[in-house]
Amino acid sequence: MEGLFSPSSAILFALGASGFAVLSFALSLTLFLRIRHMKRDLSSFLSGKDGENLEALILKQESDISALNGEIKNLYEAAEELYLLGQESIHRTEVVRFNPFKEVGGNQSFVIAFLNGRNTGFVLSSLHTREGTRIYAKPVLNGAETDGHPLSKEEKYAISLAAKKRVGKEDGAK
């Protein structure tokens, strides 16, 4: 048992403990310097122009984003209302001139188609003769004639041309 507590074992134990203490001190010093360096970098990162820090900037951005989300929601609702209004309002029109009497007169007669976004509306037909002009109005439902109101080929043609039009596009515009 004397070998375990001999003076040479005590010296080896003391040297090992001293080496461990030196390594621990070096590691602690290294970690201390790294933490100090990180704190310096972090403080420069968190302090901004005019003393505004990153946290305040992030909170302000979050508030701005919430306000913008509210505005986007309002714009979406307004666009939806405009779309529905556009589907119901008359905005597709077309005029077709024709001659109902093949060898007499010119293209004095005409048809005007008035349709909404669902191709529902009416047509006005004007038949011009030497004796006078007659005007007829007929309903149109989903681009087609309704019961009791058959459409002429000119009226069907005017409806087909009006139904092809897009809102905001002029004839020939792309």
SERO-4910 file (N, C-alpha, C, O; in steps of 0.05 Angstrom, whole numbers):
BEGIN
 pado doro    nc1    nc2    nc3   cac1   cac2   cac3    cc1    cc2    cc3    oc1    oc2    oc3
  Met    A     17    -23      0      0      0      0     18     25      0      9     47     -5
  Glu    A     41     20      6     60     43      6     65     53    -22     72     76    -25
  Gly    A     62     36    -42     67     44    -70     47     65    -80     53     81    -97
  Leu    A     23     63    -69      2     81    -79      6    109    -68      0    129    -82
  Phe    A     16    112    -44     21    138    -32     50    145    -30     59    159    -12
  Ser    A     66    135    -47     94    140    -47    100    169    -56     83    181    -69
  Pro    A    124    180    -50    130    207    -59    130    210    -89    123    231    -99
  Ser    A    138    190   -104    138    192   -133    109    193   -144    104    206   -164
  Ser    A     90    178   -132     62    179   -140     51    206   -134     35    217   -149
  Ala    A     59    217   -111     48    244   -104     58    265   -123     43    283   -130
  Ile    A     83    262   -132     93    281   -152     79    278   -178     71    298   -191
  Leu    A     75    254   -187     60    249   -212     31    260   -210     21    272   -228
  Phe    A     19    255   -187     -8    265   -183     -8    296   -183    -26    308   -195
  Ala    A     11    308   -171     13    337   -170     18    349   -198      6    369   -206
  Leu    A     35    335   -213     41    344   -240     15    341   -258      9    359   -274
  Gly    A      1    319   -255    -23    315   -270    -44    336   -263    -58    346   -280
  Ala    A    -47    342   -237    -66    362   -228    -58    389   -238    -75    405   -246
  Ser    A    -32    395   -238    -22    421   -248    -28    423   -278    -36    444   -287
  Gly    A    -22    402   -292    -28    403   -321    -57    406   -327    -65    421   -345
  Phe    A    -74    392   -312   -103    395   -315   -112    424   -309   -129    435   -322
  Ala    A   -100    436   -288   -107    463   -281    -98    483   -302   -113    502   -309
  Val    A    -74    478   -314    -65    496   -336    -83    493   -360    -90    514   -372
  Leu    A    -91    469   -367   -109    465   -390   -136    477   -384   -148    490   -402
  Ser    A   -146    474   -360   -172    486   -353   -171    516   -354   -189    529   -364
  Phe    A   -148    528   -345   -145    557   -346   -144    567   -375   -156    587   -382
  Ala    A   -129    553   -392   -126    560   -420   -154    558   -434   -161    576   -449
  Leu    A   -168    537   -429   -195    534   -440   -214    556   -431   -229    567   -446
  Ser    A   -213    562   -405   -230    583   -394   -223    610   -406   -241    625   -412
  Leu    A   -197    616   -409   -188    641   -421   -198    643   -450   -207    664   -458
  Thr    A   -195    621   -465   -204    621   -493   -234    626   -494   -243    642   -511
  Leu    A   -249    612   -478   -278    615   -478   -286    643   -469   -305    655   -481
  Phe    A   -272    654   -450   -277    682   -441   -273    702   -464   -289    720   -468
  Leu    A   -251    698   -478   -245    717   -500   -265    714   -523   -273    734   -535
  Arg    A   -274    689   -529   -294    685   -550   -321    697   -542   -334    710   -559
  Ile    A   -329    694   -517   -354    706   -508   -353    736   -509   -372    749   -517
  Arg    A   -330    748   -501   -327    777   -502   -329    787   -531   -341    807   -537
  His    A   -316    772   -549   -317    779   -578   -346    777   -588   -355    794   -603
  Met    A   -360    756   -580   -388    753   -589   -406    775   -578   -424    784   -592
  Lys    A   -401    783   -553   -417    804   -541   -413    830   -556   -432    845   -561
  Arg    A   -387    836   -564   -381    860   -579   -395    860   -606   -407    880   -614
  Asp    A   -394    837   -620   -408    834   -646   -438    837   -643   -451    850   -659
  Leu    A   -449    824   -622   -477    825   -617   -486    854   -611   -507    862   -620
  Ser    A   -471    868   -594   -479    895   -587   -478    913   -612   -495    931   -615
  Ser    A   -459    909   -629   -458    926   -654   -481    918   -673   -490    935   -688
  Phe    A   -489    892   -672   -510    883   -689   -537    893   -679   -555    900   -695
  Leu    A   -541    894   -653   -566    902   -642   -570    932   -640   -592    942   -636
  Ser    A   -548    948   -641   -552    977   -640   -551    987   -669   -532    981   -684
  Gly    A   -571   1003   -676   -573   1012   -703   -571   1042   -705   -560   1055   -686
  Lys    A   -580   1053   -727   -579   1082   -732   -595   1096   -710   -617   1087   -703
  Asp    A   -584   1117   -700   -597   1134   -679   -604   1117   -654   -624   1123   -641
  Gly    A   -589   1097   -648   -593   1082   -624   -615   1062   -626   -622   1048   -606
  Glu    A   -628   1059   -649   -650   1039   -652   -638   1012   -653   -620   1006   -669
  Asn    A   -648    994   -637   -637    967   -637   -653    948   -654   -675    956   -664
  Leu    A   -643    925   -658   -655    905   -676   -683    897   -667   -701    893   -683
  Glu    A   -686    893   -641   -712    885   -630   -733    905   -636   -755    898   -645
  Ala    A   -727    931   -632   -747    952   -638   -753    953   -668   -776    957   -676
  Leu    A   -733    949   -684   -737    949   -713   -754    926   -722   -772    929   -738
  Ile    A   -750    902   -710   -766    879   -717   -795    883   -708   -814    876   -723
  Leu    A   -799    894   -684   -827    900   -675   -841    920   -693   -865    917   -698
  Lys    A   -826    940   -702   -838    960   -720   -845    947   -747   -867    952   -758
  Gln    A   -828    930   -757   -833    916   -782   -858    898   -779   -874    896   -798
  Glu    A   -860    885   -757   -884    867   -752   -909    884   -751   -930    875   -762
  Ser    A   -908    907   -739   -931    925   -739   -938    935   -767   -962    936   -774
  Asp    A   -918    942   -782   -923    951   -810   -935    929   -827   -952    933   -843
  Ile    A   -925    904   -823   -935    882   -839   -964    876   -832   -980    870   -849
  Ser    A   -971    879   -806   -999    875   -798  -1017    896   -811  -1039    890   -820
  Ala    A  -1008    921   -812  -1023    942   -825  -1026    937   -854  -1048    941   -866
  Leu    A  -1005    928   -867  -1007    922   -896  -1025    898   -901  -1040    898   -921
  Asn    A  -1025    878   -884  -1044    856   -887  -1073    865   -886  -1090    855   -901
  Gly    A  -1078    884   -868  -1105    896   -867  -1113    910   -892  -1135    908   -902
  Glu    A  -1094    925   -903  -1099    940   -928  -1103    920   -951  -1120    925   -968
  Ile    A  -1087    899   -952  -1091    879   -973  -1118    866   -971  -1131    861   -992
  Lys    A  -1127    860   -947  -1153    849   -943  -1175    867   -954  -1194    859   -967
  Asn    A  -1172    893   -947  -1192    913   -957  -1192    915   -988  -1213    917  -1000
  Leu    A  -1168    914  -1000  -1166    915  -1029  -1178    890  -1041  -1192    892  -1062
  Tyr    A  -1174    867  -1029  -1186    842  -1039  -1216    843  -1038  -1229    835  -1058
  Glu    A  -1227    854  -1016  -1256    856  -1014  -1267    875  -1035  -1288    870  -1046
  Ala    A  -1253    898  -1039  -1262    917  -1059  -1261    905  -1087  -1279    909  -1103
  Ala    A  -1240    890  -1093  -1238    877  -1119  -1260    857  -1123  -1271    855  -1145
  Glu    A  -1267    842  -1102  -1289    822  -1104  -1315    836  -1109  -1331    827  -1126
  Glu    A  -1320    859  -1096  -1345    874  -1101  -1346    884  -1130  -1366    883  -1143
  Leu    A  -1323    895  -1139  -1322    904  -1167  -1326    882  -1187  -1339    886  -1208
  Tyr    A  -1315    858  -1181  -1319    836  -1199  -1349    828  -1201  -1360    824  -1222
  Leu    A  -1362    826  -1177  -1390    819  -1177  -1407    841  -1191  -1426    834  -1206
  Leu    A  -1400    866  -1187  -1414    888  -1200  -1410    886  -1230  -1429    890  -1246
  Gly    A  -1386    879  -1239  -1380    877  -1267  -1395    854  -1280  -1401    855  -1304
  Gln    A  -1400    833  -1265  -1415    810  -1276  -1444    818  -1281  -1457    807  -1298
  Glu    A  -1455    837  -1265  -1483    844  -1268  -1487    869  -1286  -1509    872  -1296
  Ser    A  -1467    885  -1289  -1471    910  -1305  -1468    904  -1335  -1453    886  -1343
  Ile    A  -1481    921  -1351  -1479    918  -1381  -1452    931  -1389  -1448    955  -1385
  His    A  -1435    915  -1401  -1410    926  -1411  -1400    912  -1437  -1379    919  -1447
  Arg    A  -1415    894  -1447  -1409    881  -1472  -1430    889  -1492  -1453    881  -1490
  Thr    A  -1422    905  -1512  -1442    915  -1531  -1430    911  -1559  -1406    909  -1563
  Glu    A  -1449    909  -1578  -1440    906  -1606  -1463    916  -1624  -1486    911  -1618
  Val    A  -1456    929  -1645  -1475    939  -1665  -1470    924  -1691  -1447    922  -1701
  Val    A  -1491    913  -1703  -1490    900  -1729  -1510    913  -1748  -1534    914  -1742
  Arg    A  -1500    924  -1770  -1518    936  -1790  -1524    916  -1811  -1506    899  -1818
  Phe    A  -1548    916  -1822  -1555    897  -1843  -1578    908  -1860  -1591    928  -1853
  Asn    A  -1583    895  -1882  -1604    902  -1900  -1624    878  -1901  -1617    857  -1911
  Pro    A  -1648    882  -1889  -1667    859  -1889  -1680    854  -1916  -1691    832  -1920
  Phe    A  -1678    873  -1934  -1690    870  -1961  -1667    870  -1981  -1656    890  -1987
  Lys    A  -1661    847  -1991  -1637    842  -2006  -1632    861  -2029  -1609    870  -2033
  Glu    A  -1651    869  -2045  -1645    885  -2068  -1655    913  -2067  -1654    928  -2086
  Val    A  -1665    921  -2044  -1676    948  -2040  -1662    961  -2017  -1659    949  -1996
  Gly    A  -1653    986  -2020  -1641   1001  -1999  -1613    993  -1991  -1601    976  -2004
  Gly    A  -1604   1004  -1969  -1577    997  -1959  -1579    985  -1931  -1600    975  -1923
  Asn    A  -1557    986  -1917  -1555    975  -1890  -1565    995  -1869  -1550   1005  -1852
  Gln    A  -1591   1002  -1871  -1603   1022  -1853  -1614   1008  -1828  -1618   1022  -1807
  Ser    A  -1618    983  -1828  -1628    968  -1805  -1604    960  -1788  -1582    957  -1798
  Phe    A  -1609    956  -1762  -1587    948  -1744  -1597    933  -1720  -1621    933  -1713
  Val    A  -1578    920  -1707  -1583    905  -1682  -1561    915  -1663  -1538    917  -1670
  Ile    A  -1569    921  -1638  -1550    927  -1617  -1554    906  -1594  -1576    903  -1584
  Ala    A  -1533    892  -1587  -1533    873  -1565  -1521    887  -1541  -1500    899  -1542
  Phe    A  -1535    885  -1518  -1527    895  -1492  -1525    872  -1473  -1546    861  -1465
  Leu    A  -1501    864  -1465  -1497    841  -1448  -1481    847  -1423  -1464    866  -1423
  Asn    A  -1486    832  -1401  -1469    835  -1377  -1447    814  -1378  -1443    801  -1398
  Gly    A  -1433    810  -1355  -1411    791  -1354  -1420    762  -1356  -1403    745  -1362
  Arg    A  -1446    757  -1353  -1456    729  -1356  -1471    726  -1383  -1486    707  -1387
  Asn    A  -1466    745  -1401  -1478    745  -1428  -1509    745  -1426  -1522    732  -1442
  Thr    A  -1519    759  -1407  -1548    762  -1403  -1554    792  -1407  -1539    809  -1397
  Gly    A  -1576    798  -1420  -1583    826  -1425  -1606    827  -1445  -1627    814  -1441
  Phe    A  -1602    843  -1466  -1623    845  -1486  -1611    855  -1513  -1589    864  -1514
  Val    A  -1628    852  -1534  -1620    862  -1560  -1642    882  -1569  -1665    877  -1564
  Leu    A  -1633    903  -1582  -1651    922  -1595  -1647    919  -1625  -1625    920  -1635
  Ser    A  -1670    914  -1639  -1668    911  -1668  -1685    933  -1681  -1707    939  -1672
  Ser    A  -1673    945  -1701  -1687    966  -1716  -1689    958  -1745  -1669    953  -1758
  Leu    A  -1714    955  -1755  -1719    949  -1783  -1729    974  -1797  -1750    984  -1791
  His    A  -1713    983  -1817  -1719   1007  -1831  -1731   1001  -1858  -1719    986  -1874
  Thr    A  -1754   1012  -1864  -1767   1008  -1890  -1774   1036  -1900  -1770   1056  -1886
  Arg    A  -1785   1037  -1925  -1794   1063  -1936  -1818   1075  -1920  -1821   1099  -1918
  Glu    A  -1834   1057  -1909  -1858   1066  -1895  -1851   1075  -1866  -1867   1089  -1854
  Gly    A  -1829   1066  -1855  -1822   1074  -1828  -1801   1055  -1816  -1790   1038  -1829
  Thr    A  -1796   1059  -1790  -1776   1043  -1776  -1790   1030  -1752  -1805   1043  -1737
  Arg    A  -1785   1005  -1748  -1796    991  -1726  -1773    982  -1708  -1752    974  -1717
  Ile    A  -1778    984  -1682  -1757    976  -1662  -1768    954  -1645  -1791    955  -1635
  Tyr    A  -1752    933  -1641  -1759    910  -1625  -1738    905  -1603  -1714    909  -1608
  Ala    A  -1747    898  -1580  -1729    890  -1558  -1734    862  -1550  -1757    854  -1547
  Lys    A  -1713    846  -1547  -1716    818  -1539  -1696    812  -1517  -1673    821  -1517
  Pro    A  -1705    796  -1497  -1686    788  -1475  -1666    767  -1485  -1672    751  -1503
  Val    A  -1643    767  -1472  -1622    747  -1477  -1614    736  -1450  -1609    750  -1431
  Leu    A  -1614    709  -1449  -1606    696  -1424  -1583    677  -1429  -1585    658  -1444
  Asn    A  -1560    683  -1417  -1535    667  -1421  -1528    664  -1450  -1519    643  -1459
  Gly    A  -1531    686  -1465  -1523    686  -1493  -1542    673  -1512  -1535    669  -1536
  Ala    A  -1566    666  -1503  -1585    651  -1520  -1613    664  -1518  -1618    680  -1500
  Glu    A  -1630    657  -1536  -1657    667  -1537  -1673    655  -1514  -1666    634  -1503
  Thr    A  -1695    668  -1507  -1713    658  -1486  -1739    648  -1500  -1744    654  -1523
  Asp    A  -1754    633  -1484  -1779    623  -1495  -1797    646  -1504  -1800    666  -1490
  Gly    A  -1809    643  -1527  -1827    663  -1538  -1814    687  -1552  -1828    704  -1562
  His    A  -1788    688  -1552  -1773    710  -1565  -1751    699  -1582  -1727    701  -1575
  Pro    A  -1757    687  -1605  -1736    676  -1622  -1719    699  -1633  -1728    721  -1638
  Leu    A  -1693    692  -1637  -1674    712  -1647  -1669    708  -1677  -1668    685  -1686
  Ser    A  -1665    730  -1691  -1658    728  -1719  -1628    722  -1721  -1613    723  -1701
  Lys    A  -1619    716  -1745  -1590    709  -1749  -1573    734  -1743  -1550    731  -1733
  Glu    A  -1583    758  -1750  -1567    782  -1744  -1565    787  -1714  -1544    795  -1704
  Glu    A  -1587    782  -1700  -1587    785  -1671  -1568    765  -1658  -1553    772  -1640
  Lys    A  -1568    740  -1667  -1550    720  -1657  -1521    727  -1662  -1503    723  -1646
  Tyr    A  -1516    739  -1686  -1489    747  -1693  -1479    770  -1675  -1457    769  -1665
  Ala    A  -1497    790  -1670  -1489    812  -1653  -1484    802  -1624  -1465    812  -1611
  Ile    A  -1500    783  -1615  -1495    771  -1588  -1469    757  -1587  -1454    759  -1568
  Ser    A  -1462    741  -1608  -1437    727  -1608  -1413    745  -1608  -1393    740  -1595
  Leu    A  -1415    768  -1623  -1393    787  -1623  -1390    801  -1596  -1368    804  -1587
  Ala    A  -1413    809  -1584  -1411    822  -1558  -1401    803  -1537  -1386    812  -1519
  Ala    A  -1408    778  -1538  -1400    758  -1518  -1370    753  -1518  -1358    746  -1498
  Lys    A  -1357    757  -1541  -1329    753  -1544  -1312    776  -1533  -1288    773  -1528
  Lys    A  -1324    799  -1529  -1309    822  -1520  -1301    819  -1491  -1315    808  -1474
  Arg    A  -1277    830  -1486  -1266    830  -1459  -1268    858  -1448  -1267    877  -1464
  Val    A  -1272    861  -1422  -1275    887  -1410  -1249    902  -1413  -1228    891  -1408
  Gly    A  -1250    928  -1421  -1227    944  -1423  -1211    941  -1449  -1191    954  -1453
  Lys    A  -1219    923  -1467  -1205    919  -1492  -1221    932  -1514  -1245    927  -1517
  Glu    A  -1208    947  -1530  -1220    959  -1553  -1219    940  -1576  -1203    921  -1575
  Asp    A  -1235    944  -1597  -1234    926  -1620  -1206    928  -1632  -1195    949  -1637
  Gly    A  -1194    905  -1637  -1167    903  -1649  -1145    906  -1629  -1122    901  -1636
  Ala    A  -1150    913  -1604  -1129    916  -1584  -1121    889  -1573  -1138    870  -1572
  Lys    A  -1096    886  -1566  -1087    860  -1555  -1080    862  -1526  -1072    842  -1514
***
